[in-house]
Amino acid sequence: MPDTAAPPPDMYPRGMNPRLRYIKPYWWPYKTFVKQRWIGRQLLEVITTEFRDRSMEYYRHALESGVTRVNGVVARPDLVLRNGDRIDNTVHRHEPPVTNDPILILHIDRKREFIVISKPGSLPVHAAGRYFKHTVLEMMESDYGLKCYSVNRLDRLTSGLMILALSGKAASKLAREFVEGKVKKEYVARVKGKFPEEEVTVDKPMMTVDRQMGLVIITPEGKDAVTIFNGIAYDPVRDQSVVRCRPQTGRTNDPLYGVSSVWGPSLGKGGVDLTPSTNGISQADALKARAGTSTPQSIDTNREYDNIDLNSPIRLSNQAREIIAKLRRQKDDAEDWIKWSEVIFSAKKAQDDLELESNPPTPQVVPRLTGRQEALKLPDPLPDDTLSPLKPPVYLPSGFCTECYVPVPDDPDPETLFIYLHALRYTTEQLGTWETPMPRWASADWDGDWRGWEEGAILPNALEEDRRKREAEAAKEADS
């Protein structure tokens, strides 16, 4: 994919970019009981292996803030989890902005209980990580009043065709065809370089070595993956090609999202060294080593690669481990510490940053706001000298959240929130064939504006058609 990692100079004040959709931060209580696979493991190990999208140092930093509690008691990183333990957290959710492209509703079939839509890039399908209200399912309900259930899934950065169900029963029935790999899919992508004129078939076994980062490698131990690629157009000004992609096996040889800071100046061209390192330990090896013992495995906190190795099904090369580590660090850096998973809330660094601020001429006390009352009901208050987001600082400079006191990042460049990969067409056995219009960026004479659709595209008005149909049915029923 084209490298769009570097945002342009800020053009709008924070929170006012018309190309972004925002939501006001809100408090959210989180409670979960320890899962079977967590029993006998240290809290930090569980956090870093179950919620793998951050570096180990970040998770240790967050735990040491003293916010996460187990059974109502402040939890330490080395706490060993037991059956029946309850993890409590109250987080101030700062959902990231998403692109302000609307969800396009292509078709509504209330009789067969399904909806066809085109999802904008940047939008997750369902609640995950820092996203809850900025998701397809939540926005379908809040924006259109439609309670939906997912049938197929698309990655957050990918745009395009999705089928949603209007009931849980319909979702289970319709999803079966996708799960069994019977749906024929077609994608369109914009990639760097001039694509060959002839058709290209990639037939290489693929394996996911880091699920949270979505990193897939070619390895003999992987599963068969065949994808057919055809060039559609070439843009000599940008040196980019528009390519049609047709996966044949259900596992796609995806075009890569190239970021030079992670993949180097060649953007990963030529592949990476996959010679297994003798230093790491794979997930399979770790499970074998743990079998038959009840003693929890201690964590080497000096090695950032620990949880990377533990979550890979095979031994990784040093270069592969470094790439995964860079991807995770990139998330940490890009969001300026405004980050948390569902069971983690960062507070300590925000307080440290405040202490480094020069003393203002007229200090002001930030009052406790009513939105934090629920958070303050936690039992066993922390000691007075413990850094915590529940305690207001003496002085709060600009650029910090007035409720949880963490630094608020600048708005992202909208073009960094998606990739040029679009699900164009699905052919199903139950529902027939559905497709979206061609995205604007797939045009041969693209003007650089990624929003919207190809010139001349006919957009269906499915909501209006559905309204008229329901009114007609209601009138017919009233007359009978």
ZAVEXRO-386478 format. One record per residue (C-alpha): x negated, y, z negated. Coordinates in nm, 2 decimals, decimal comma, m for minus. Each point is the difference from the previous one (the first is absolute). Layout:
BEGIN
+--------+--------+--------+
:      x :      y :      z :
+--------+--------+--------+
:      X :      Y :      Z :
...
+--------+--------+--------+
! end
This chain:
BEGIN
+--------+--------+--------+
:      x :      y :      z :
+--------+--------+--------+
:   0,00 :   0,00 :   0,00 :
:  m0,12 :   0,36 :   0,05 :
:  m0,19 :   0,14 :  m0,30 :
:   0,23 :   0,26 :  m0,16 :
:  m0,14 :  m0,02 :  m0,35 :
:  m0,12 :   0,36 :  m0,02 :
:   0,29 :   0,24 :  m0,07 :
:   0,00 :   0,34 :   0,17 :
:  m0,02 :   0,32 :  m0,21 :
:   0,31 :   0,06 :  m0,21 :
:   0,27 :   0,18 :   0,19 :
:   0,28 :   0,00 :  m0,26 :
:   0,01 :   0,05 :  m0,38 :
:   0,02 :  m0,32 :  m0,20 :
:   0,35 :  m0,15 :   0,02 :
:   0,11 :   0,21 :   0,29 :
:  m0,12 :  m0,18 :   0,31 :
:   0,31 :  m0,04 :   0,23 :
:  m0,14 :  m0,33 :   0,14 :
:   0,00 :  m0,16 :  m0,34 :
:   0,29 :  m0,12 :  m0,22 :
:  m0,05 :   0,06 :  m0,38 :
:   0,17 :  m0,12 :  m0,32 :
:  m0,03 :   0,16 :  m0,34 :
:  m0,21 :  m0,21 :  m0,25 :
:   0,21 :  m0,18 :  m0,26 :
:  m0,05 :  m0,22 :  m0,31 :
:   0,05 :  m0,37 :   0,03 :
:  m0,02 :  m0,26 :  m0,27 :
:  m0,16 :  m0,33 :   0,09 :
:   0,03 :  m0,33 :  m0,19 :
:  m0,10 :  m0,35 :   0,11 :
:  m0,06 :  m0,33 :  m0,18 :
:  m0,32 :  m0,18 :   0,06 :
:   0,01 :  m0,25 :   0,29 :
:  m0,11 :  m0,36 :  m0,04 :
:  m0,31 :   0,06 :   0,21 :
:  m0,11 :   0,29 :  m0,23 :
:   0,00 :  m0,21 :  m0,32 :
:  m0,35 :  m0,04 :  m0,15 :
:  m0,15 :   0,28 :   0,21 :
:  m0,13 :   0,34 :  m0,10 :
:   0,21 :   0,30 :   0,07 :
:  m0,26 :   0,17 :   0,22 :
:  m0,05 :  m0,32 :   0,20 :
:   0,37 :  m0,03 :   0,06 :
:   0,04 :   0,36 :   0,10 :
:  m0,29 :  m0,01 :   0,24 :
:   0,10 :  m0,33 :   0,17 :
:   0,38 :   0,05 :   0,01 :
:  m0,01 :   0,37 :   0,10 :
:  m0,29 :  m0,01 :   0,23 :
:   0,03 :   0,33 :   0,18 :
:  m0,24 :   0,19 :  m0,23 :
:  m0,36 :  m0,04 :  m0,12 :
:  m0,07 :  m0,17 :  m0,33 :
:  m0,15 :   0,32 :  m0,14 :
:   0,33 :   0,18 :   0,06 :
:   0,21 :  m0,27 :  m0,18 :
:  m0,24 :   0,00 :  m0,30 :
:   0,02 :   0,38 :  m0,01 :
:   0,38 :  m0,01 :   0,00 :
:   0,02 :  m0,27 :  m0,27 :
:  m0,24 :   0,19 :  m0,23 :
:   0,24 :   0,30 :   0,01 :
:   0,21 :  m0,20 :  m0,25 :
:   0,33 :   0,03 :   0,18 :
:   0,07 :  m0,36 :   0,09 :
:   0,14 :  m0,20 :  m0,30 :
:   0,04 :  m0,38 :  m0,05 :
:   0,29 :  m0,08 :  m0,25 :
:   0,01 :   0,37 :  m0,10 :
:  m0,37 :   0,01 :  m0,09 :
:  m0,27 :   0,20 :   0,19 :
:  m0,17 :  m0,25 :   0,23 :
:  m0,37 :  m0,04 :   0,04 :
:  m0,16 :  m0,11 :   0,33 :
:  m0,13 :  m0,33 :  m0,16 :
:   0,34 :  m0,09 :  m0,15 :
:   0,08 :  m0,37 :   0,07 :
:   0,36 :  m0,03 :   0,12 :
:   0,23 :  m0,27 :  m0,15 :
:   0,33 :  m0,15 :   0,09 :
:   0,28 :   0,23 :  m0,09 :
:  m0,20 :   0,32 :  m0,01 :
:   0,17 :   0,31 :   0,13 :
:  m0,18 :   0,27 :   0,19 :
:   0,15 :   0,35 :  m0,04 :
:  m0,09 :   0,31 :   0,19 :
:   0,17 :   0,34 :   0,06 :
:  m0,13 :   0,16 :   0,32 :
:   0,05 :   0,34 :   0,15 :
:   0,06 :  m0,10 :   0,36 :
:  m0,17 :   0,23 :   0,25 :
:   0,13 :  m0,17 :   0,32 :
:  m0,23 :   0,10 :   0,30 :
:   0,17 :   0,20 :   0,27 :
:   0,09 :  m0,18 :   0,32 :
:   0,04 :   0,13 :   0,36 :
:   0,33 :   0,19 :   0,05 :
:   0,11 :  m0,22 :   0,29 :
:   0,35 :  m0,13 :  m0,06 :
:   0,09 :  m0,37 :   0,01 :
:   0,16 :  m0,05 :   0,34 :
:   0,31 :  m0,23 :  m0,02 :
:   0,04 :  m0,18 :   0,33 :
:   0,29 :  m0,23 :  m0,07 :
:   0,25 :  m0,09 :  m0,28 :
:   0,19 :  m0,33 :   0,01 :
:   0,22 :  m0,03 :  m0,30 :
:   0,16 :  m0,32 :   0,11 :
:  m0,33 :  m0,19 :   0,01 :
:  m0,14 :   0,22 :  m0,28 :
:  m0,32 :   0,13 :   0,16 :
:  m0,15 :   0,33 :   0,09 :
:  m0,28 :   0,08 :   0,25 :
:  m0,22 :   0,29 :  m0,08 :
:  m0,34 :   0,15 :   0,10 :
:  m0,22 :   0,06 :  m0,30 :
:  m0,23 :   0,31 :  m0,01 :
:  m0,37 :  m0,06 :  m0,07 :
:  m0,11 :   0,08 :  m0,36 :
:   0,32 :  m0,15 :  m0,15 :
:   0,00 :  m0,33 :  m0,19 :
:   0,29 :  m0,23 :   0,04 :
:   0,07 :  m0,06 :  m0,38 :
:  m0,14 :   0,12 :  m0,33 :
:  m0,37 :  m0,07 :  m0,04 :
:  m0,29 :   0,17 :  m0,17 :
:   0,07 :   0,37 :  m0,03 :
:   0,30 :  m0,01 :   0,24 :
:   0,36 :  m0,04 :  m0,12 :
:   0,23 :   0,27 :   0,13 :
:  m0,21 :   0,05 :   0,31 :
:   0,08 :  m0,34 :   0,14 :
:   0,22 :  m0,12 :   0,28 :
:   0,25 :  m0,18 :  m0,22 :
:   0,04 :   0,30 :  m0,24 :
:   0,02 :   0,26 :   0,28 :
:   0,26 :  m0,20 :   0,19 :
:   0,22 :   0,02 :  m0,31 :
:  m0,08 :   0,36 :  m0,10 :
:   0,00 :   0,15 :   0,35 :
:   0,27 :  m0,21 :   0,17 :
:   0,20 :  m0,17 :  m0,28 :
:  m0,09 :  m0,35 :   0,13 :
:  m0,11 :  m0,26 :  m0,25 :
:  m0,24 :  m0,22 :   0,19 :
:  m0,21 :  m0,31 :  m0,04 :
:  m0,33 :  m0,06 :   0,19 :
:   0,00 :  m0,28 :   0,26 :
:  m0,35 :   0,06 :   0,15 :
:  m0,29 :   0,21 :  m0,13 :
:  m0,23 :   0,25 :   0,15 :
:  m0,32 :   0,14 :  m0,16 :
:   0,04 :   0,35 :  m0,14 :
:  m0,23 :   0,16 :   0,26 :
:   0,18 :  m0,18 :   0,29 :
:   0,31 :   0,15 :   0,17 :
:   0,27 :  m0,17 :   0,20 :
:   0,28 :  m0,25 :   0,01 :
:   0,15 :  m0,15 :  m0,31 :
:   0,31 :  m0,21 :  m0,06 :
:   0,18 :   0,06 :  m0,33 :
:   0,29 :  m0,19 :  m0,15 :
:   0,31 :   0,13 :  m0,17 :
:   0,02 :  m0,28 :  m0,26 :
:  m0,25 :  m0,22 :  m0,18 :
:   0,17 :  m0,31 :   0,16 :
:  m0,04 :   0,14 :   0,35 :
:  m0,37 :   0,09 :  m0,07 :
:  m0,08 :  m0,35 :  m0,10 :
:   0,16 :  m0,14 :   0,32 :
:  m0,15 :   0,25 :   0,24 :
:  m0,35 :  m0,01 :  m0,16 :
:  m0,03 :  m0,37 :   0,06 :
:  m0,07 :   0,05 :   0,37 :
:  m0,29 :   0,25 :  m0,08 :
:  m0,14 :  m0,23 :  m0,26 :
:   0,00 :  m0,30 :   0,24 :
:  m0,18 :   0,21 :   0,26 :
:   0,27 :  m0,03 :   0,26 :
:   0,03 :   0,37 :   0,07 :
:  m0,19 :   0,13 :   0,30 :
:  m0,17 :   0,33 :  m0,08 :
:  m0,15 :   0,28 :   0,20 :
:  m0,20 :   0,29 :  m0,12 :
:  m0,16 :   0,31 :   0,16 :
:  m0,32 :   0,15 :  m0,13 :
:  m0,24 :   0,29 :   0,08 :
:  m0,36 :  m0,10 :  m0,04 :
:  m0,34 :   0,15 :   0,05 :
:  m0,18 :  m0,06 :   0,33 :
:   0,10 :  m0,12 :   0,35 :
:   0,19 :  m0,33 :  m0,01 :
:  m0,07 :  m0,25 :   0,28 :
:   0,24 :   0,01 :   0,29 :
:   0,05 :  m0,38 :  m0,02 :
:   0,21 :  m0,18 :  m0,26 :
:  m0,20 :  m0,10 :  m0,31 :
:   0,08 :  m0,29 :  m0,22 :
:  m0,15 :  m0,02 :  m0,35 :
:   0,00 :  m0,36 :  m0,14 :
:  m0,19 :   0,01 :  m0,33 :
:   0,08 :  m0,16 :  m0,34 :
:   0,08 :   0,27 :  m0,26 :
:  m0,01 :   0,01 :  m0,38 :
:   0,10 :   0,27 :  m0,24 :
:  m0,28 :   0,06 :  m0,25 :
:   0,15 :   0,30 :  m0,18 :
:   0,37 :   0,02 :   0,00 :
:   0,04 :   0,34 :  m0,16 :
:  m0,23 :   0,17 :   0,25 :
:   0,13 :  m0,22 :   0,28 :
:  m0,34 :  m0,10 :   0,11 :
:   0,00 :  m0,30 :   0,24 :
:  m0,31 :  m0,17 :   0,14 :
:  m0,07 :  m0,26 :   0,27 :
:  m0,12 :  m0,32 :  m0,15 :
:   0,02 :  m0,37 :   0,08 :
:   0,19 :  m0,06 :  m0,32 :
:   0,28 :   0,24 :   0,11 :
:   0,33 :  m0,08 :   0,17 :
:   0,06 :   0,01 :   0,37 :
:   0,08 :   0,35 :   0,13 :
:   0,07 :   0,08 :   0,37 :
:   0,09 :   0,35 :   0,13 :
:   0,03 :   0,12 :   0,36 :
:  m0,10 :   0,36 :   0,08 :
:   0,08 :   0,21 :   0,31 :
:  m0,12 :   0,35 :   0,07 :
:   0,28 :   0,25 :   0,07 :
:  m0,18 :   0,33 :   0,04 :
:  m0,34 :   0,16 :  m0,05 :
:  m0,06 :   0,35 :  m0,13 :
:  m0,34 :   0,12 :   0,13 :
:   0,01 :   0,32 :  m0,20 :
:   0,02 :  m0,18 :  m0,33 :
:  m0,16 :  m0,32 :   0,12 :
:   0,30 :  m0,20 :  m0,13 :
:   0,21 :  m0,28 :   0,15 :
:   0,37 :  m0,09 :  m0,06 :
:   0,02 :  m0,38 :  m0,03 :
:   0,30 :  m0,24 :  m0,01 :
:  m0,05 :  m0,28 :  m0,26 :
:   0,19 :  m0,33 :   0,00 :
:  m0,08 :  m0,23 :  m0,29 :
:   0,06 :  m0,37 :   0,09 :
:  m0,05 :  m0,17 :  m0,34 :
:   0,15 :   0,23 :  m0,26 :
:  m0,35 :   0,11 :  m0,11 :
:  m0,11 :   0,31 :   0,18 :
:  m0,35 :   0,09 :   0,11 :
:   0,07 :   0,36 :  m0,10 :
:  m0,18 :   0,30 :   0,14 :
:  m0,22 :   0,14 :  m0,28 :
:   0,05 :   0,34 :  m0,17 :
:  m0,35 :   0,14 :   0,05 :
:  m0,15 :   0,22 :  m0,27 :
:  m0,37 :   0,08 :   0,04 :
:  m0,06 :   0,04 :  m0,37 :
:   0,10 :  m0,37 :  m0,05 :
:  m0,09 :  m0,17 :   0,33 :
:  m0,30 :   0,21 :   0,10 :
:  m0,05 :   0,22 :   0,31 :
:   0,08 :  m0,29 :   0,24 :
:   0,34 :  m0,05 :  m0,19 :
:  m0,07 :  m0,37 :  m0,05 :
:  m0,07 :  m0,07 :   0,37 :
:  m0,18 :  m0,33 :   0,03 :
:   0,14 :  m0,14 :  m0,32 :
:  m0,16 :  m0,03 :  m0,34 :
:  m0,24 :  m0,25 :  m0,16 :
:   0,21 :  m0,29 :  m0,14 :
:  m0,29 :  m0,21 :  m0,14 :
:   0,13 :  m0,09 :  m0,35 :
:  m0,18 :   0,16 :  m0,29 :
:  m0,15 :  m0,22 :  m0,27 :
:   0,09 :   0,26 :  m0,27 :
:   0,38 :   0,00 :   0,01 :
:   0,25 :  m0,26 :  m0,09 :
:   0,31 :  m0,07 :   0,20 :
:   0,36 :  m0,04 :  m0,14 :
:  m0,01 :  m0,37 :   0,05 :
:  m0,34 :  m0,03 :  m0,18 :
:   0,12 :   0,21 :  m0,29 :
:   0,31 :  m0,21 :  m0,05 :
:  m0,21 :  m0,32 :   0,00 :
:  m0,23 :   0,15 :  m0,26 :
:   0,29 :   0,10 :  m0,22 :
:   0,18 :  m0,34 :   0,02 :
:   0,00 :  m0,19 :  m0,33 :
:  m0,10 :   0,29 :  m0,22 :
:   0,20 :   0,24 :  m0,21 :
:  m0,28 :   0,24 :  m0,06 :
:   0,07 :   0,33 :   0,20 :
:  m0,26 :   0,09 :   0,25 :
:  m0,19 :   0,31 :  m0,10 :
:  m0,04 :   0,28 :   0,26 :
:  m0,33 :   0,14 :   0,11 :
:   0,09 :   0,37 :   0,00 :
:  m0,32 :   0,10 :   0,18 :
:   0,10 :  m0,18 :   0,33 :
:   0,26 :   0,18 :   0,21 :
:   0,02 :  m0,31 :   0,22 :
:   0,14 :  m0,23 :  m0,27 :
:   0,37 :   0,03 :   0,08 :
:  m0,07 :   0,02 :   0,37 :
:  m0,16 :  m0,35 :  m0,01 :
:   0,27 :  m0,14 :  m0,22 :
:   0,28 :   0,09 :   0,24 :
:  m0,16 :  m0,14 :   0,31 :
:   0,07 :  m0,36 :   0,10 :
:  m0,35 :  m0,04 :   0,14 :
:  m0,35 :   0,13 :  m0,09 :
:  m0,05 :   0,35 :   0,15 :
:  m0,31 :   0,15 :   0,15 :
:  m0,16 :   0,30 :  m0,17 :
:   0,11 :   0,22 :   0,29 :
:   0,37 :  m0,12 :  m0,03 :
:  m0,01 :   0,06 :  m0,37 :
:  m0,14 :   0,35 :   0,05 :
:   0,27 :   0,08 :   0,26 :
:   0,28 :  m0,10 :  m0,24 :
:  m0,17 :   0,20 :  m0,28 :
:  m0,02 :   0,31 :   0,23 :
:   0,37 :  m0,04 :   0,09 :
:   0,09 :   0,00 :  m0,36 :
:  m0,22 :   0,29 :  m0,09 :
:   0,14 :   0,19 :   0,29 :
:   0,35 :  m0,02 :  m0,16 :
:  m0,14 :   0,12 :  m0,33 :
:  m0,18 :   0,30 :   0,16 :
:   0,28 :   0,09 :   0,24 :
:   0,26 :   0,03 :  m0,28 :
:  m0,21 :   0,20 :  m0,24 :
:   0,10 :  m0,22 :  m0,30 :
:   0,37 :   0,04 :   0,04 :
:   0,04 :  m0,38 :   0,02 :
:   0,15 :  m0,28 :  m0,19 :
:   0,15 :  m0,34 :   0,06 :
:   0,33 :  m0,11 :  m0,16 :
:  m0,18 :  m0,09 :  m0,33 :
:  m0,28 :   0,26 :   0,00 :
:   0,01 :   0,38 :  m0,07 :
:  m0,32 :   0,20 :   0,02 :
:  m0,04 :   0,27 :  m0,26 :
:  m0,36 :   0,01 :  m0,13 :
:  m0,16 :   0,16 :   0,29 :
:   0,26 :   0,28 :   0,02 :
:  m0,08 :   0,08 :  m0,37 :
:  m0,37 :  m0,01 :   0,07 :
:   0,04 :   0,24 :   0,29 :
:   0,20 :   0,24 :  m0,22 :
:  m0,28 :   0,00 :  m0,26 :
:  m0,25 :   0,10 :   0,26 :
:   0,20 :   0,30 :   0,09 :
:  m0,14 :   0,33 :  m0,12 :
:   0,18 :   0,16 :  m0,29 :
:   0,27 :   0,23 :   0,13 :
:   0,03 :   0,35 :  m0,14 :
:   0,35 :  m0,06 :  m0,14 :
:   0,07 :  m0,37 :  m0,06 :
:   0,36 :  m0,11 :   0,03 :
:   0,16 :  m0,30 :  m0,17 :
:   0,20 :  m0,21 :   0,25 :
:   0,33 :  m0,10 :  m0,17 :
:   0,12 :  m0,36 :   0,00 :
:   0,27 :  m0,03 :   0,26 :
:   0,32 :  m0,19 :  m0,04 :
:  m0,08 :  m0,23 :   0,29 :
:  m0,27 :  m0,16 :  m0,23 :
:   0,23 :  m0,09 :  m0,29 :
:   0,04 :  m0,36 :   0,10 :
:  m0,38 :  m0,04 :   0,03 :
:  m0,05 :   0,14 :  m0,35 :
:   0,23 :  m0,26 :  m0,16 :
:  m0,28 :  m0,26 :   0,01 :
:  m0,08 :  m0,15 :  m0,34 :
:  m0,33 :   0,02 :  m0,18 :
:  m0,12 :   0,35 :   0,13 :
:  m0,35 :   0,01 :   0,12 :
:  m0,27 :   0,16 :  m0,23 :
:  m0,03 :   0,37 :   0,03 :
:  m0,34 :  m0,01 :   0,17 :
:   0,12 :  m0,25 :   0,27 :
:   0,02 :   0,15 :   0,35 :
:   0,36 :  m0,06 :   0,13 :
:   0,24 :   0,14 :   0,25 :
:   0,26 :   0,02 :  m0,28 :
:  m0,20 :   0,27 :  m0,17 :
:   0,01 :   0,35 :   0,16 :
:  m0,34 :   0,17 :   0,05 :
:  m0,06 :   0,34 :  m0,15 :
:  m0,05 :   0,16 :   0,34 :
:   0,13 :  m0,13 :   0,34 :
:  m0,17 :   0,16 :   0,30 :
:   0,17 :   0,01 :   0,34 :
:   0,00 :  m0,32 :   0,21 :
:   0,10 :  m0,23 :  m0,29 :
:   0,34 :  m0,16 :  m0,06 :
:   0,18 :   0,18 :  m0,29 :
:   0,16 :  m0,32 :  m0,12 :
:  m0,28 :  m0,26 :   0,01 :
:  m0,30 :   0,23 :   0,03 :
:  m0,17 :  m0,19 :   0,29 :
:  m0,15 :   0,19 :   0,30 :
:   0,24 :   0,03 :   0,29 :
:  m0,16 :  m0,06 :   0,34 :
:   0,04 :   0,22 :   0,30 :
:   0,24 :  m0,12 :   0,26 :
:  m0,13 :  m0,26 :   0,24 :
:  m0,03 :   0,07 :   0,37 :
:   0,32 :  m0,17 :   0,14 :
:  m0,21 :  m0,16 :   0,27 :
:  m0,19 :  m0,21 :  m0,26 :
:   0,32 :  m0,15 :  m0,13 :
:   0,06 :  m0,24 :   0,29 :
:  m0,18 :  m0,19 :   0,27 :
:   0,08 :  m0,01 :   0,37 :
:   0,16 :  m0,34 :  m0,01 :
:   0,37 :  m0,04 :   0,07 :
:   0,23 :  m0,30 :   0,00 :
:   0,18 :   0,04 :   0,33 :
:   0,21 :  m0,30 :   0,07 :
:   0,14 :  m0,32 :  m0,17 :
:   0,16 :  m0,29 :   0,18 :
:   0,20 :  m0,21 :  m0,24 :
:   0,22 :  m0,31 :   0,03 :
:   0,28 :   0,12 :  m0,22 :
:   0,02 :   0,37 :   0,08 :
:  m0,13 :   0,03 :   0,35 :
:  m0,26 :   0,25 :   0,11 :
:  m0,06 :   0,34 :  m0,16 :
:  m0,24 :   0,28 :   0,08 :
:  m0,08 :   0,36 :  m0,09 :
:  m0,08 :   0,28 :   0,24 :
:  m0,37 :   0,04 :   0,08 :
:  m0,17 :   0,23 :  m0,26 :
:  m0,12 :   0,33 :   0,13 :
:  m0,37 :  m0,07 :  m0,06 :
:   0,03 :  m0,30 :   0,24 :
:   0,05 :   0,23 :   0,30 :
:  m0,27 :   0,01 :   0,27 :
:   0,00 :   0,39 :  m0,02 :
:   0,03 :   0,02 :  m0,37 :
:  m0,02 :   0,36 :  m0,13 :
:  m0,14 :  m0,09 :  m0,34 :
:   0,33 :   0,04 :  m0,20 :
:   0,07 :  m0,35 :  m0,15 :
:   0,35 :   0,08 :  m0,12 :
:   0,31 :  m0,13 :   0,18 :
:   0,04 :  m0,20 :   0,32 :
:  m0,11 :  m0,01 :   0,36 :
:   0,15 :   0,27 :   0,22 :
:   0,34 :  m0,11 :   0,14 :
:   0,06 :  m0,26 :  m0,27 :
:   0,37 :  m0,06 :  m0,06 :
:   0,06 :  m0,02 :  m0,38 :
:   0,31 :  m0,19 :  m0,11 :
:   0,24 :   0,17 :  m0,25 :
:   0,07 :  m0,32 :  m0,20 :
:   0,13 :   0,18 :  m0,30 :
:   0,26 :   0,20 :   0,19 :
:   0,11 :  m0,32 :   0,19 :
:   0,03 :  m0,19 :  m0,32 :
:   0,21 :   0,29 :  m0,15 :
:   0,24 :   0,01 :   0,30 :
:   0,04 :  m0,38 :   0,00 :
:   0,08 :  m0,01 :  m0,37 :
:   0,25 :   0,28 :   0,04 :
:   0,17 :  m0,18 :   0,28 :
:   0,02 :  m0,32 :  m0,20 :
:   0,14 :   0,18 :  m0,29 :
:   0,27 :   0,17 :   0,22 :
:   0,09 :  m0,33 :   0,16 :
:   0,04 :  m0,16 :  m0,34 :
:   0,21 :   0,29 :  m0,13 :
:   0,24 :  m0,04 :   0,30 :
:   0,04 :  m0,37 :  m0,04 :
+--------+--------+--------+
! end
